[in-house]
C-alpha cells in the first residue's frame, strides 16, 4: 500500500486510489479560501485542487492537462489536479497558496 505524506501527516491508501478522495477522507484541507465552497467536486474543470506531487502517480489525463494549460495555472509549474490523480506509489503532496493553489508559498495547514 502506498504511503501519502502531506503537511506532516502520513497515511496509506490503496494503489490506484484517487488523491482528492484520499486527502478529503483524512481531513486534509485540499482547497484554499472560498474554493472550499466553490469547486467542481472532482470533475477536473475548476483547477482548485492543484498540488505538487513528488512520487509515483498516473500520467496526466486530458482534463488535467487542459485545465492546467489555462491561467492562472501553467503547464510549466510542477502541479497536478488531485481530483484527476491516481496514487501508484509512495508520494509527498505539497499544497500552495492562491485560490487555485497556483501560488508560490507552501501552505502549512
DRENDO-1510 file (C-alpha; in Angstrom, 1 decimal, always signed):
<recs>
REC; n; res; u; v; w
REC; 1; UNK; +0.0; +0.0; +0.0 .
REC; 2; UNK; +1.4; +3.4; -1.0 .
REC; 3; UNK; +2.1; +6.0; +1.7 .
REC; 4; UNK; +0.9; +9.6; +1.3 .
REC; 5; UNK; +2.8; +12.3; +3.2 .
REC; 6; UNK; +1.2; +15.7; +3.4 .
REC; 7; UNK; +1.5; +18.6; +5.9 .
REC; 8; UNK; +3.4; +16.4; +8.4 .
REC; 9; UNK; +0.8; +13.6; +8.3 .
REC; 10; UNK; +1.3; +10.2; +6.8 .
REC; 11; UNK; -1.3; +7.6; +5.9 .
REC; 12; UNK; -1.7; +4.7; +3.5 .
REC; 13; UNK; -4.1; +4.1; +0.6 .
REC; 14; UNK; -4.9; +1.5; -2.0 .
REC; 15; UNK; -2.8; +1.6; -5.1 .
REC; 16; UNK; -4.7; +3.5; -7.8 .
REC; 17; UNK; -6.7; +5.5; -5.2 .
REC; 18; UNK; -7.9; +8.9; -6.2 .
REC; 19; UNK; -5.8; +11.6; -4.5 .
REC; 20; UNK; -8.6; +14.1; -3.9 .
REC; 21; UNK; -10.8; +11.4; -2.2 .
REC; 22; UNK; -7.8; +10.2; +0.0 .
REC; 23; UNK; -6.9; +13.8; +1.1 .
REC; 24; UNK; -10.5; +14.6; +2.0 .
REC; 25; UNK; -11.0; +11.3; +3.8 .
REC; 26; UNK; -8.0; +12.2; +6.0 .
REC; 27; UNK; -9.4; +15.7; +6.6 .
REC; 28; UNK; -6.6; +17.4; +4.7 .
REC; 29; UNK; -7.8; +20.9; +3.7 .
REC; 30; UNK; -7.5; +20.4; -0.1 .
REC; 31; UNK; -8.8; +23.8; -1.2 .
REC; 32; UNK; -7.8; +27.4; -0.2 .
REC; 33; UNK; -10.2; +30.1; +1.0 .
REC; 34; UNK; -13.6; +30.2; -0.8 .
REC; 35; UNK; -12.6; +27.4; -3.2 .
REC; 36; UNK; -13.6; +25.1; -0.3 .
REC; 37; UNK; -17.2; +26.1; -1.3 .
REC; 38; UNK; -16.7; +27.0; -5.0 .
REC; 39; UNK; -15.1; +24.0; -6.7 .
REC; 40; UNK; -16.1; +21.4; -9.3 .
REC; 41; UNK; -16.3; +18.5; -6.7 .
REC; 42; UNK; -13.8; +16.4; -8.6 .
REC; 43; UNK; -14.7; +16.5; -12.3 .
REC; 44; UNK; -11.5; +18.3; -13.2 .
REC; 45; UNK; -12.9; +21.6; -14.5 .
REC; 46; UNK; -12.1; +24.2; -11.9 .
REC; 47; UNK; -8.4; +23.6; -11.0 .
REC; 48; UNK; -8.7; +24.5; -7.4 .
REC; 49; UNK; -7.2; +21.2; -6.2 .
REC; 50; UNK; -3.8; +21.8; -7.8 .
REC; 51; UNK; -0.9; +20.4; -5.8 .
REC; 52; UNK; +2.7; +19.5; -6.3 .
REC; 53; UNK; +3.3; +15.7; -6.1 .
REC; 54; UNK; +6.7; +14.0; -5.6 .
REC; 55; UNK; +6.5; +10.3; -6.2 .
REC; 56; UNK; +4.6; +7.8; -8.4 .
REC; 57; UNK; +1.2; +8.8; -9.8 .
REC; 58; UNK; -0.5; +8.2; -13.1 .
REC; 59; UNK; +0.3; +10.3; -16.2 .
REC; 60; UNK; -1.8; +13.4; -16.5 .
REC; 61; UNK; -5.1; +12.8; -18.4 .
REC; 62; UNK; -6.6; +15.3; -20.9 .
REC; 63; UNK; -8.7; +17.0; -18.2 .
REC; 64; UNK; -5.7; +17.6; -16.0 .
REC; 65; UNK; -3.6; +18.9; -18.9 .
REC; 66; UNK; -6.4; +21.1; -20.3 .
REC; 67; UNK; -7.2; +22.8; -17.1 .
REC; 68; UNK; -3.6; +23.4; -16.1 .
REC; 69; UNK; -2.9; +24.9; -19.5 .
REC; 70; UNK; -5.3; +27.8; -18.6 .
REC; 71; UNK; -4.5; +30.8; -16.3 .
REC; 72; UNK; -3.8; +31.1; -13.5 .
REC; 73; UNK; -2.1; +27.7; -13.9 .
REC; 74; UNK; +0.7; +26.9; -16.3 .
REC; 75; UNK; +1.9; +23.5; -17.5 .
REC; 76; UNK; +5.4; +24.8; -16.6 .
REC; 77; UNK; +4.5; +24.6; -12.9 .
REC; 78; UNK; +5.1; +21.2; -11.3 .
REC; 79; UNK; +1.4; +20.8; -10.3 .
REC; 80; UNK; -1.3; +18.2; -10.8 .
REC; 81; UNK; -5.1; +18.2; -10.1 .
REC; 82; UNK; -5.6; +16.0; -7.1 .
REC; 83; UNK; -9.1; +15.0; -8.5 .
REC; 84; UNK; -7.5; +13.6; -11.6 .
REC; 85; UNK; -4.6; +11.8; -10.0 .
REC; 86; UNK; -4.2; +8.2; -9.0 .
REC; 87; UNK; -1.7; +7.2; -6.3 .
REC; 88; UNK; +0.6; +4.5; -7.7 .
REC; 89; UNK; +3.4; +4.5; -5.1 .
REC; 90; UNK; +4.7; +6.5; -2.1 .
REC; 91; UNK; +4.1; +10.2; -2.6 .
REC; 92; UNK; +4.6; +13.6; -0.9 .
REC; 93; UNK; +1.9; +16.2; -1.6 .
REC; 94; UNK; +2.7; +19.9; -1.3 .
REC; 95; UNK; +0.0; +22.5; -1.2 .
REC; 96; UNK; +0.5; +26.1; -2.2 .
REC; 97; UNK; -1.4; +29.4; -1.6 .
REC; 98; UNK; -3.8; +31.1; -4.0 .
REC; 99; UNK; -7.4; +30.4; -4.8 .
REC; 100; UNK; -6.4; +27.7; -7.3 .
REC; 101; UNK; -3.3; +26.5; -5.4 .
REC; 102; UNK; -1.2; +28.3; -8.1 .
REC; 103; UNK; +0.9; +30.4; -5.7 .
REC; 104; UNK; +4.5; +30.1; -4.7 .
REC; 105; UNK; +4.1; +29.9; -0.9 .
REC; 106; UNK; +3.7; +26.5; +0.6 .
REC; 107; UNK; +0.7; +26.0; +2.8 .
REC; 108; UNK; +1.5; +24.6; +6.2 .
REC; 109; UNK; -2.1; +23.9; +7.3 .
</recs>
